[in-house]
Amino acid sequence: MSKHVLLELLEKQIRGLTSEREDGLIDAIFERLERRGLHRKLDATEEEIRDSIKAKIELELKPQKNYESVSRMLGIMAVALVGIVVIAFVLLPASDAAFSAQMEERTTNERQKATITLRDGSKVHLNVSSKLSFPDPFESDERRVSLEGEAFFEIAHNASRPFVVEVNEVETKVLGTSFNVNAYRDDKVEIAVASGSVGVRENHDIREATEQYLVLSPRQMAVVDKINHNVSVESIDVDRYLGWRSESISFDLLPFDRVVERLEEVYSMEIELEGYKEGDCLVRANYINRSLYHVLYSLKNVVEFEYEPGEGRSMKIYYKRCKF
């Protein structure tokens, strides 16, 4: 947070116009200032400023007989507060400037998706059961976020500030592009590129971390094997791989086993189908893609089946019969 923004917040708080969140932010900043040495020994000029402020406050705290004096006292106290904040910004070393960046989190549950616009203009589309953590604002030299689950990134180009996504000890580094990261499973991470190019590397051992990234081009996907610590690259149909971002999901006389495969792709699930005979049931339907369970409930109007959630992102579907 810049000094200008902080001073505007303080003036807003003095007028009683700040929200609960803004009040909490101001309190947090002052706590950090205190922890980082706001009250350490100052040089002579700064000491004089502090003494002058203190003297003015003590003078105005003397009993007054009219409301004008009280208003004047509050005004001087406000000026004193702003003065102390300015001193703090001047005194703290430049390396401590990062204290003003707060970590933010955005999460979705198993029935939600979300789109987050970051301060640099980049957009992050979160899939279900996912979490994005990021500093606000970003550091001056790079834009680094961490992800759990799955997200599609549309990165605002900035050649001097690379964008880095950390997920399960895997780094994806870009300057400006669009790509998808899937890390629902602990044993692998998938990075698919829609446009531009990205660099991917695994940092399973910090001693082996280097600046060597495997570079991916559009319509390529890197699969990072977390067990054997290797990376493979394959060509993909990006549109199909990014089906989870669709607002609807359609089946045009698709066999039910292929419908299940499509659900696996769209919802990043492992689905085991039991009791189905090839070609037994064709499905023609269009559903709003809000959640897997919404689609499954709707499919029950066409196909008779039961389903049972498994561990993690897995499920079993027990096929019974086709209703039509």
KAUR-V676909 format. One record per run of one state. SS is the DSSP state (H for helix, E for strand, L for the rest). FROM is the first residue (numbers start at 1). LEN is the number of residues. If there is no record, write none. Layout:
BEGIN
SS FROM LEN
SS FROM LEN
END
This chain:
BEGIN
L 1 2
H 3 12
L 15 5
H 20 16
L 36 8
H 44 17
L 61 6
H 67 25
L 92 2
H 94 7
L 101 1
E 102 6
L 108 6
E 114 4
L 118 5
E 123 4
L 127 4
E 131 6
L 137 5
E 142 13
L 155 7
E 162 6
L 168 2
E 170 5
L 175 3
E 178 6
L 184 4
E 188 8
L 196 2
E 198 5
L 203 3
H 206 3
L 209 5
E 214 3
L 217 3
E 220 6
L 226 4
E 230 6
L 236 2
H 238 4
L 242 1
H 243 3
L 246 2
E 248 8
H 256 12
L 268 2
E 270 5
L 275 7
E 282 7
L 289 3
H 292 8
L 300 3
E 303 7
L 310 4
E 314 9
L 323 2
END
